[in-house]
């Protein structure tokens, strides 16, 4: 059951990336039952993100979006943890309050990287199956 959930998240994130779209947190949470704890949901998300690429170089979790269009704090924590120098270069030291403008800059760059990665993987897959 857990593997199926991870697979569903992988498919949803991959599809969103291939179409240069976002996955709302509402749609993400709809993949689970009402009684599934948040910890299990985010654990499945972390596994899905890791299966799509090395988090130290690409983070498909950036495609999740709150109503303001930005990903939630889980993305920023992961980015800071795995790519600290890149994080500080855009956001400044984490001890300072992070502005929405800087968050948008970071997110736009990472989404572009994810979209490009998905396009590259899709063309490789197409060439292999042709």
N, C-alpha and C positions, 0 to 999 in steps of 0.2 A: 504494500500500500504506500509506504514512504517513497519507494523508488518511482512509483506511478506519479506521485505528486511532484517530485523533482522533475520527472520527464515532462509533465504538463507545463511547469514553469519554464523549462528550457525551450519548449516549443513556442510558448507565448512570447518569450523574450526574443528568440530567434526571428519569429515572424514579425514582431514589432520592428526589429532592427532592419530586416530585409525591406520593409516598406517605409522605413524612416518615420516610424510612429512611436508613440509612448504607450506604456501599460499603466493604467491608473491603479493606485493602491486598492481602490474599490474592487476592480476586476481581479487583482491578485488575491485579495481576501475571499472573494467569491469562489475561488478554487478549493476552498477548505470548508469543512462542516462547521457549524456554529459552535460546536463544543471543542474544536481543535484549539489548543492554547497558542498564544502568540509566539511563545518560544519555539514550538514545533514548526510554525509557519515560517519564521525567520531562519530557522535551521535549514529547512528545505530550500529557501531562497538562497542562502549562502552556498549550499551544495550545487544548486543550479548555476549560479554565477561562476563558481569554480570550474564547472564542467564546460563552460563556454569559452574559457580562456584563463590564462594565468593572471590573477588579480593584480599582481605587481606590474602588469603592463596594460591590462584592459579590464574594464568593469561594466558588464552588461546590466548591472543593477542601476546604472544611471538612467535607464529607460523607464524605471518606475517614476510616477509623477503624482504629486499632491495636487490639490486644486489650483495652487499658484504656479504649477508647471515644473517645480523643482522636485528632485527626489527627497526623501526623508533623511533624517539624521543618520540612519544606518549607512547610507552611501558615503556621506562625508567622513564618518568614523573609519570606514573601510579604506577610503582613499588616503586619509591621513596616516593610517597604520601601514599600508603597503607602499605608498608613494609619498613619503613625508616631504622630501625635497621639492617635488612638483607641487604639493599642497601649499607649502610655505611660499613658493615663488609666486603663486596667484593670490592666496588668501592672507598671507602674512603669518606671523607667529600665532599659534593656537590660543595663546593667553589673551589675545585681543578679541573683541566681539567681531564676528564675521559679517560683513555687509551682504545684503541681497545682491548687489551689483557684482561683487566678486564671486559669490556663489554661482550666479548665472554665467559668468565668464568661464569658470571651471567646468560647469556642467555642459555648456555648449561645446567646449573643446573635447570633452570626453564623449559626448553623444556623437560628434562627428567622427571620432576615432572608432567608436562601436559601429556606426553605419558603414564606414569604409571597410572594417573587418568583416562585417556580414556580407557586403558586396563581394569582397575578395573570396571568402569561403564559398559563396554561392556560385561564383564563376569557376572555381576549382572543381566543385561538385558537378557542375554542368559539363565541364570538359571530361571528367572521369566517367560520366554516364553516357556520353555521346559516342 
